[in-house]
């Protein structure tokens, strides 16, 4: 026997394979099993979340691919029930109306949130189990964590509010990238969305960074459909029985044309005389359009109606000129 093992001082420090194995079968082996179990649990849950997200994205791609070859059947020729069903499907399912990129971003963001929550939950539970195996009293630690959480909640209320608002905003699909929104302070196009911030570029090109918790109300101009209201001024001396058919012919069939199919949802409708002021009768045209298409559709409708009226010999009224040296009555003499 060696001197090191026979020494009475070093005898308590002697380690054998049997004692090491006995010690390893206790807390260390349990801790390793907890860590490996936590890693495996996280991997399995993340795999399930990724499969769920990829399944949703694949289904969206299939719907978009199936919607490419759309049979153009006149909606007015269908029975009334199928006619209304066709209109509803065109509003809510047409890929030109519901942005696939927006749906993809929403699904991926929800997947990222679920993965983050899963990681934090698994890590927290594993840490508690490891601490218990090491002999620590976890009750005071949990109490301290609760007090710290309350203090952090009071100190970072705005941050928690921003994240919660962003999470519910994404889940409820209130708006997405590419939507034109009105937050009350700024009107513009959404360029980026995170759990804490929404980035909006207004029509002047200015970027706005708005905290989600500060958005109390929001108007989305890009969901479902939009309306183009086109007002055409016509002299009151013209007969409306003559003007109305001319305007109707100018815009008839626009929803079936190649360039405007999918942008115009329904046949444009001539609403009638909206107002009469100063010898001018205003005829209003109502067009139901895809989101964010109301401006170009309104310009096209206005151009066609003006051309048709001119070809029919109906001139648009001349508005009176006001300015320095011009009398309101249209005279050219200078006011004294």
GUSE-963920 format. One record per atom (N, C-alpha, C): residue in one letter; x, z, y. Coordinates in pm, whole numbers, plus 50000, padded with zeros to 5 digits. Layout:
% residues N
aXZY...
END
This chain:
% residues 336
x500875000049880x500005000050000x500895000050123x500534992050223x501354991050343x501205003250429x502155004150525x502155015950612x500995015850709x500585003550747x499515002850845x498185007750789x497975004950660x496705009250602x496725023650556x497955028850532x498045042650486x498135052550600x498345047750722x498455056950835x497115063350863x497085076550880x495805083250908x495235079551045x496105074951137x495615071351271x494915057851269x495515048151196x494965034651193x493945032551083x493765042550998x492845041050887x491415037750933x490875043951043x489515040451086x489385026051135x490525019751176x490485006251229x490614995651121x490834999751000x491024990150893x489714982750867x489794969250860x488624960650840x488824952850713x487824953350628x487854945750504x486774934950509x486884925450418x485884914850412x484504920550384x484484930750300x483184936650268x482524942950389x483324950550467x482764957150587x482384946850693x483214936350708x482884925950807x481594918750770x481424915650641x480214908750598x478984917550614x479164930450585x478054939750603x477634940650750x478664940950838x478354941550983x477704928551030x478184916950979x477654904151025x476234901950978x475844908550866x474484906950818x473464914350904x473954922250996x473054929751083x472694922051208x473034927951324x472644922151453x473234908451480x474534905651454x475084892351486x474344880951417x474064882451289x473354871851217x471944870051273x471304880951306x469964879951363x469984873051499x471014876351581x471134870051713x471364855051699x472254851351606x472494836951584x471214830051538x470474836651450x469224830751403x468214829251518x468184839051609x467274838251724x467654826551813x468954825151840x469404814251927x469114800651863x469444799351734x469164786751666x467664783851660x466874794351639x465424792451638x464884788151774x465454794151881x465024790252016x465384775652044x466594771652006x467004757652027x466114748151949x465814751851823x464964743251741x463544742651797x463024754051844x461674754251900x461594745552025x462604747052112x462634738852234x462694724052200x463514720552101x463664706452064x462354700852009x461684708751925x460434704051867x459344702351973x459254712152063x458224711252167x458514699552261x459784697852301x460144686752388x459884673352318x460134672852188x459874660552114x458374657452113x457564667752097x456114665652100x455654661052239x456204667252344x455844663252481x456264648852509x457484645252467x457954631452488x457084621552412x456684625152290x455804616352215x454454614552282x453924625452337x452654624752409x452764615852533x453864617752610x454074609852732x454274595152697x455104592252598x455354578352559x454084571652505x453254579452436x451994573952388x451074569952501x451004578452604x450174575052720x450704562652792x452034561852807x452614550252874x452394537552794x452524538452662x452314526752578x450864521952585x449944531352585x448534527552595x448244521052729x448864526052837x448664520052968x449234505852972x450394503652908x450964490252904x450084480652825x449474485452716x448594476852638x447354473052718x446794482752790x445624479652873x445964469552981x447134471253042x447564461953147x447794448053090x448404447252971x448654434152910x447354427352869x446384435352823x445094429552784x444284424952904x444574431053019x443804427453139x444344415153210x445464409753161x446044398053228x445164385853208x444714383753083x443874372253053x442404376153070x441964376553194x440584380353224x439714368053233x438604368053162x437664356753168x436824357953294x436894347853376x436214348353504x434764343753488x433884353053468x432454350453453x431764355553578x430864347653630x430144351653751x429314364053722x429574374553799x428874387153777x427374385853803x427014377253897x425594375753931x424784369653818x425444362953723x424744356653613x424484366253497x425074378053500x424894387653392x423604395553411x423064401653303x421924410853318x422314422553407x421324429153462x421594439253564x422444450753510x422204454953383x422974465953328x424434461853309x424664450253249x426034445453231x426674441953364x425864437953461x426404434953593x426994447453657x426234458553652x426754470953709x427944476253629x427904474653497x429044478853415x430284470653449x430104457553472x431234449153508x431834453553642x430994456753739x431494461253869x432244474353857x431684483753779x432374496653761x433704494853691x433724486453587x434974484153515x435994477453604x435554468553690x436484461753780x437074471253881x436284481253921x436774490854019x437764500553957x437444505753837x438224516753781x439254512353679x439204500153627x440104496153521x440994484453555x440704477253661x441514465653694x442914470053732x443984464653669x445334468953702x445734465653844x445034456253910x445334453554049x444804464454140x443864472654088x443304483554167x443974496654132x444144499554003x444814511653959x446274508153931x447174513154011x448584509453999x449174515353872x449764506553790x450394511353668x451624519653698x452334516153804x453514524053843x453114538153883x451964539253950x451484552553988x451114560753867x450414554653770x450054561753649x451294565853570x452274557153567x453524560453495x454224572253560x454284572253694x454944583353761x454204596453739x452874595753740x452094607953719x452344613653581x452334604953479x452544609553341x453954615253325x454944608353379x456324613153366x456534626453440x455894628053554x456014640653628x455384652153551x454224649753493x453584660153412x454434663653290x455054653553230x455954656153117x457144664653158x457724661653276x458854669553323x458454684053351x457264685953407x456784699653434x456584707253303x455984700753204x455764707453075x457084710853007x458064701953015x459374704852954x460064716453024x459964717053156x460584728153230x459934741453195x458604741453190x457894753853155x458244758353014x458344748852922x458704752052784x460104757952776x461054752052846x462434756952842x462524771152896x461884773853009x461944787253068x461274797452977x460134793952919x459414803352832x460214806652707x460754796452641x461544798652519x462794806752549x463474803652659x464694810852695x464384825552726x463274828152794x462924841852829x462604850052704x461834844452613x461484851552490x462734853952405x463604843952396x464844845552318x465734856352378x465824856852511x466654867052576x466114881052547x464794882752548x464214895752516x464514899752372x464424890352280x464684893552141x466154896752117x467064889752182x468494892652169x468824906452226x468254909552342x468494922752400x467994933852312x466854931852247x466334942052157x467244943852035x467814932951984x468734933951870x470034940951908x470444939452033x471684946052078x471464960752108x470244965352101x469974979552120x469574983352261x469354973652345x468944976752482x467454980152484x467114989352573x465714992652594x465114982352690x464264973652638x463764962452718x462594966352808x462004978052786x460864982052868x461244983653016x462354991053048x462744991753191x463094978153248x463714969453165x464064956153214x462814948053247x461804949153160x460564942053189x459884947553314x459944960853330x459354966753451x460094962153576x461434961853568x462214957153683x461924942553712x461784934453605x461464920353625x460104918653690x459154927253653x457834926453713x457884929853862x458614940553896x458754944354036x459484933554114x460564928154053x461294917354119x460444905054137x459584902054038x458704890554052x457714892354164x457184904754178x456254907354287x456964905954421x458184911554431x458944910554556x459274896054588x459664888454485x459984874354507x458734866554547x457594870454489x456354863654525x455994865854670x456184878354721x455894881054861x456924874254952x458174873854909x459204868254995x459224853154996x458714846854890x458744832254881x457344826854860x456404831954937x455024827654921x454864812754950x455534808155056x455394794055092x455954785054984x457084789254923x457684781054817x456784780354694x456234791954655x455314792254542x454074784054572x453584784954694x452404777354735x452674762454729x453874758354773x454224744054769x454244738854626x454874746354536x454984741854397x453614741554328x452804751954351x451484751954288x450604740654342x450674738554474x449884727554532x450344714154479x451664712254467x452184699854412x451774697654268x451774708354190x451384707154049x449924703154035x449024709854109x447614706454101x447334692654161x448104688854264x447924675654323x448224664654222x449294666754142x449664656754042x448654656753927x448234668653883x447284669353772x445954663053810x445484665553932x444194660253976x444284645854026x445504640554034x445714626554076x445084624054212x445394632654309x444824631054441x445394618854513x446664616154495x447284604054551x448584601454474x449124589654493x450344585854422x451214577154509x452364573254456x453294564754529x452634551254556x452724546854681x452124534154721x450764535654784x450144547554776x448834549554837x448974551154988x447974546355060x447884548655204x447014560955226x447574571355285x446884584155298x446874588555443x445934597355473x445794603555605x445804618655585x446874625155629x447014639655613x446464647455731x445964640455832x445524647155952x446554646256062x447834647056026x448924646056123x449624632456117x449594626156002x450284613355986x449464604555892x449474591555923x448844581455838x449944571755796x450084569755666x451134560955618x451074559155468x452154553355415x452254550255273x453114560655204x452634565855092x453384575755015x454554568754947x455774573754971x456964567754912x457554576154801x457334589154803x457874597654697x457054610454689x456934615654567x456194628054543x457034637054454x457174649554493x457794659754409x456874671854409x457254682054332x456404693954327x456384701354460x457414699454543x457484706854670x457194698054790x457594685454788x457484676954906x456754664054874x456094658654977x455534645254974x456164637355088x456724625755056x457394617455155x456474605955193x456184604655323x455264594455374x455974586555484x455844573355478x456364564755584x455164559455664x455134562555795x454014558055876x454184543355914x453234538155989x453214523956021x454274520156124x454924529956184x456044527356273x457394527956202x457364530256071x458594530855993x459244544455989x458584554856043x459144568356046x458834575355913x459864581955858x459694589555733x459264603855767x458214608555701x457714622155717x457884629555586x458464641655593x458604650355477x457624661955495x456594662155414x455514671855429x455484680855306x455514693955329x455414703455218x454004703155161x453904703155030x452604702054965x451684713655000x452254725355021x451434736855055x450814736055193x451354727255280x450834725955416x449754715255426x449504707855319x448474697555320x447134704055284x446314706555384x445024713055362x443944703155326x444014691255380x443064680655345x443814667455351x443334657755274x443984644755272x442944634155239x443034623055310x442144611755286x442964600555222x442524596155105x443224585555032x442474572455053x443164562855113x442534549955142x442794539655032x443414543954924x443834534354820x443204536954684x442284546054674x441674549054545x440364541554529x440204535054414x438944528454383x438794515054452x438374515054577x438164502654650x438164505654799x438224495154879x438174496355024x437154486255077x436814487655203x435814479055264x436394472355388x436204459355397x436594451855515x435334449355599x435334454655720x434224452455813x434694442555919x434084430755920x434474420156011x433334417656108x433594419156238x432594416856342x432854403356409x431864394856409x431964381556468x431084381056594x431684378956712x430874377856834x430244363956846x428974363656877x428234351156891x427414352057020x427344341357097x426494341657218x425044344457182x424394352557263x422994356057236x422084344057254x422574333557319x421764321557338x421624313457210x422494316057113x422414308856986x421354315156897x420694306756818x419674311556726x420334317856604x419944330356573x420504337256457x420084330556327x418944323756326x418514316456206x419454304856177x420164300156277x421144289556259x422524295056230x422844306256294x424194311956281x424414318456145x423414325856097x423584333255971x423904324255852x423184313155830x423554304555718x424954298555731x425384295655853x426724290055873x427784300355831x427604312855871x428564323455834x428554325555683x427364325255623x427274327255478x427994316155402x427854303655449x428554292655382x430064293955395x430524299455504x431964300555526x432634310155429x431924320355387x432524330655302x431984330455160x431124320955127x430524320654994x431574316754889x431604324254780x432494321154669x433934325654686x434234333554788x435624338054807x436114346754693x435194354454632x435604363554525x435984356254397x435654343254388x435984335454268x437224326654288x437714325754408x438864317054435x440134322854376x441074313954343x442314318054278x443104328054361x443194325454493x444024333954578x443394347554606x442074348554590x441394360954627x440724367854509x440844362054391x440274368654273x441034381554243x440314392454229x440944405454208x441144413154336x441264405854449x441384412554579x440014415154641x439074406154615x437694407954660x436854411454538x436224423054539x435504427954422x434124421754411x433434420454524x432074415054522x431964403854624x430904396054609x430634385254703x430454390954844x431184385654945x431004390655082x429554389455128x429144399355205x427744400355246x427654400255398x426734392255450x426464391955593x425434402655624x425874413255691x424984424555716x423914421755819x424224413255918x423264410456024x423844413756159x422994413956259x423424416856396x423674431856409x424914435356441x425304449456451x425014454956589x425224446856694x425004451656830x424844439756924x424264442257040x424114432257146x424584438657275x425584432557339x426164438457459x426724427357547x426284426957673x426854417657768x426684403157730x425534399557675x425304385857636x425994381757508x426504391157432x427214388357307x426534395957195x426154388757091x425604394856970x426714395656865x426904407356809x427954409456710x427344409356570x427794399656489x427344398556350x428374404956260x427964414256177x428884421556090x428864415855948x430094414055893x430284409655756x430924421055679x430394423955560x430874435055478x431464429255350x432724432855322x433414427755204x433994439555127x433644440855001x434194451354914x435474446054850x436594453054876x437914448054838x438634458054749x439714453254692x440644462054621x441344471054723x441914482254679x442584491354772x443684484254852x443714487254983x444734482155075x444654467155096x443574460855053x443414446355073x442414443255183x441864453455248x440834451055348x441374443755471x442634446155508x443184439655627x443404424655604x444134420355498x444274405855478x442964398855448x442044405455376x440744399355350x439974397755480x440004407655567x439314406655695x439864395355781x441184393355779x441764382255856x441314368855802x441284367355669x440864354655609x439394351755638x438544362055627x437124360255656x436924356155801x437624362755891x437484359656034x437934345356064x439024341155999x439524327556021x438554317055969x437994319255852x437054309555794x435774308655876x435274319955921x434034319955997x434244312856132x435354315456197x435634308856325x435724293756307x436404289456199x436534275056175x435184268656145x434344275556067x433034270056033x432124269556154x432164279856238x431354279756359x431794268656453x433104266656465x433594255956552x433194242256500x433254240556367x432854227556310x431364224956326x430574235756339x429124234256355x428714233456500x429674233256592x429364231956733x428984244856802x429284256156740x428974269156800x430284275256849x430384276956979x431604282457038x431464297557052x432574304357036x432564318957053x432434322257200x431794333457232x431594336957373x432904340157442x432944337157571x434124340157654x433894353457722x434784362557694x434654375857754x435024375257901x434324382757987x434644382858130x436034388458155x436704382958255x438064386958289x438044397158400x438764407958380x438884418358481x440354419958517x440604423058640x441984425158681x442104425058832x443294426658882x443494426559029x443084413359089x442194413759186x441784401759256x440674394159189x440124399259076x439054392559004x437834401559008x436694395959052x435474403759059x434854405058922x434164416158891x433524417958762x432534407058728x431924400758830x430934390558802x431524377458756x432824376458748x433454364258700x433924355458814x433684359458938x434114351159051x435604351759070x436114341859135x437544341359155x437974346159291x437024350259376x437384354959510x437984368759502x438794371759595x439474384559602x438624394759671x438544406659613x437764417359673x438414421859800x437574423759902x438104428260031x438014443160044
END
